[in-house]
Amino acid sequence: MEYFSVTTEQIDLPRSATPQARRVAVAWRGRPIGAFTQGEHRCYLYPLYSPAGVPLTAESPVDHPHHDSITVGADVLKAKFPPLTPAVSPLAESGTYNLYANNVFQGRAPGRTWSVDVNATELAPDHLRVVQTVEWQGPEEWGAADGRRVLAVETRTTDLRPGDVVNSVDIRSQLQPTDWDLTIGPTRHAYFTVRLAFGLRVVDSGTLIDADGRSGGAAITNHASAWVDASGPAPHGARAGLTILGHASTARVPWVAYDWGTVNVNPFAREAATVRRGDTLDLGIRLLAHDGDASEVDIAAHAADLASEPGAGASMPRAATRP
């Protein structure tokens, strides 16, 4: 590549050691932009930097160790299985899976989102596209192929467009069930989760606002607005922030935001939705990693640009139907 570099983090370990995580780091003209990280339980985008190099998200904070920067997942994922051993029993079965927390949560053992393939393509001097194939795997269980069921396969496409004031990041998640229909929700823990870095949170003297002038998590939560921005103190007396916008597929979803540092884009908070075999759940968000406050970023222009782009998702996809 001429303008971007994409490198896998190399760590010298003893011969007997097996690495449990990996990062694929992205830089533009030698400037770090972020990294695609595979942890023990999920794959996620961490770190994510502003153009001046300020890290804007947190990885595994002590209060919520399952909040890994920018993630995709859900803790209520239901599947109906055909008879696993027809010669023994004709009965169909069902299971509920947790692709969100690290531990057993409300009786559901943790699965994992596992990136099995990563490909990067330089589309322009300031545009890199990274496509991941992500398996949504259930927890380890007796009798499952390779010890785990692959419940769904996600194609996660991330478009990075760095700039002088804003690094724009589009994340599009296209989820297809494997052998079973899947139902997501209702749950408060889905679908896109963003955990903010220290300094950007309201409890750290940061500012949390939406496009309609609301301020603070309590005022913003349960309202649909064009965007939400978190800005706060950065090193050396500067300020930086992160703006979150919905693609057309998530534009009317009410926000869930907390002053202690989490913002969710979750279409499944109040009602469950079923994705049939052969169909695709297609949802997306845009992130603006910026220096300065929200007032220094032309968020409206970015929102208009997003609305005009083909493939941003027209609505909650037809594939996602009420059970």
C-alpha positions, 0 to 999 in steps of 0.5 A: 500500500502507498498511503496506509500500513496494516501490520499485525502486532508481533510479540516475542514470547517464550516458545511454550507460550501461546498468544491469546489475543492479536491486534492488526494496527492501521496507520496513515502516512505513518500516523496511527489510526487504530487497531483491529483487536481479537481478544479472548471473548470478542473482536473489537476496534481498539485503540481508536485515535483522533488525528492528533493521536488522542485515544478515545475509547477504553478497553476492559475497564475495571467496572465493566471488563466486557466493554472493549472499546467498540464492539458488536454483539448481544447477550440474548441470542436465541436459536432453534435447532433441528433434532441433533441425533434423529436416530435417538430423538426427533425432538427439536431443541432451542438455546439462548446464548450470550455474545456480550459478557465475559462470564455467565450472565443471567444463566447464559454462558459466554460465547465469543465473536471470533475474527477468522479472516481480515482483508484490507484494501486501499481504495483511495489515498485517504480511504482504507476498507477492512473486511473481517469475517467474524464467527459468532460462536456459542460457548464450549459445549459437549457434542458440538462440532469442534466444541462450539456451535457457529451460530452466525457469520458476520461480515464486518466492513470498516471504512477508515477515512483519516483527515486533519481534524476528523478520522471518519470510521464507518462500521457495517455489520452484516450478520447471517445465521448458519443453520438456524433462525436466530432471534435477538433480544429483547435486551439492553445489551446489544448491538453496537457498544462504545466505551469512552476513554477517561476524560471524555466521560461526564464524570471526568468533566467531559461533555455528552450532547446530542444533535437536539441540544440535550446534555447528559446521559439521562436526558439523551437516553430513550430519544432518537437524535441524529448524533451523540458526541462525547468530548473532553480534556486531552493531553497538553491542555487540548480537547478531543471527542468522539461523535456517533451517528447512525446509518439509515438502518439505525438512524431512528433507534433511541440512544442509550447513553451513560455519564460513566462512559457508555453509548449504545446503538441498540434496535433490540432494546424493546422488541426481539427480532428474528433473522431467518436462515438465508437472510441478512441483518444489516446495521451500521454506524459512523464514528467521527474521531475528532480533535476539539469539541463538537462545535469544531467539527462539521457534523451536519456535513458528515451526516449528509455525506453518510445519508448520500452514500449507497449501501449505508442501509435503507432501514431495519432490514426486511430479514429482521422480523418480529418472532 
